[in-house]
Amino acid sequence: MIASLGARFVEDNQIREAIQASLSLLKDHRGPRGAIPNNVDCATLRPNFRAYADGGLWWIVASTLFTPDLDVVREVLCWYEYQDVDQSGLLSMQEGSDWQDLFCTRGKGLYLNCLYVLALRRAAELFKDDEADRLRRRAALVADRINAIFWYRGDRDTQRHIAHSFSTEGTFLRDSMGRTREMPVKRYLTDEQYYLPYLGFRSLGEWFDSFGNILAILAGVADQQQCDIILDFISRYSLDIWPLRSLTPVVRPGDADWRDYYGSLNSPHHYHNGGVWPFLGGFYVAALVKAGRAEAAELALGSLAQLNQCGQFNEWHDGETSAPMGAQDQAWSAGMYLFAWECVRRGQALV
């Protein structure tokens, strides 16, 4: 589905038919309430729903670029409303259930909810009158909630980020039954401003999630000042030397967000844990274009081209050396390069 963002610009019937077949295959194997599988095995046609959280949203975004099925779009969006489990407007997810399917993002994920805003706004363009207005209002509500509780102000205040998980009313220090409230301590990036990667039960993620913050820009969640803060952060921490490292700082053994299942794949500066992902570089170029940084976008596009030539459109690269890792010939790496190129050529973010 991500590959389709760039594939739509290619005048090649085989590629277009492949995208259409993918859209149909995912739609035909959706769950009984509208859940889109994260993949369907091409040999057995068995759908996989384990990393369930974001597949339906990308399906909506991609389908709007080709031949959307309005009834299924409604069904998928209805399923996502069920994921607003605490009626906050925000989606909740289990650990390891989005594109970072071997990582500890959980609770309310930044990336997932920014993608939700994007999908709602794209879906609203398909409908008319009251139906379109309802989707736009929901998108605005989600965006407002993201800004209210995900944006960290560099003030070391964690209470405002976890208060949504309190069960009772009360004060900053005590609940309504007089019990002391325990607050998590901010240990990393304490003086920076950015969107936090996830908000869990009385807990929060501390790293800078590149994809989530970039999608906040592309989905229109971040205002111009926040866009500038985010993009300046990426440059200052050299996340864009090879566009784009997935996060900083990396999670290390002993950290609260380290998991034994990371093994060697998610060791520091690898894979989801600070690896360089070419497809993310395509979104980064688009964010630069949207923020009005045309020269920086051209430079990032050139850097992305070199990365893809080195790795032959590899899945990901080592976050310290840029050495190609994972599998070659990844459709989303190639598709997002085409997407980035078109964004620069046209001077607009084409999400």
Secondary structure by P-SEA (a helix, b strand, c coil): ccccccccccccaaaaaaaaaaaaaaaaacccccccccccccccccccccccccaaaaaaaaaaaccccaaaaaaaaaaaaaaccccccbbbbccccccccccccccccaaaaaaaaaaaaaaaaacccaaaaaaaaaaaaaaaaaaacccccccccccccccccccccccccccccbbbbbbbbbcccccccccccccccccccccccaaaaaaaaaaccccaaaaaaaaaaaaaaccccccccccccccccccccccccccccccccccccbbbbaaaaaaaaaaaaaacaaaaaaaaaaaaaaaaaaacccccccccccccccccccaaaaaaaaaaaaaaaaccccc
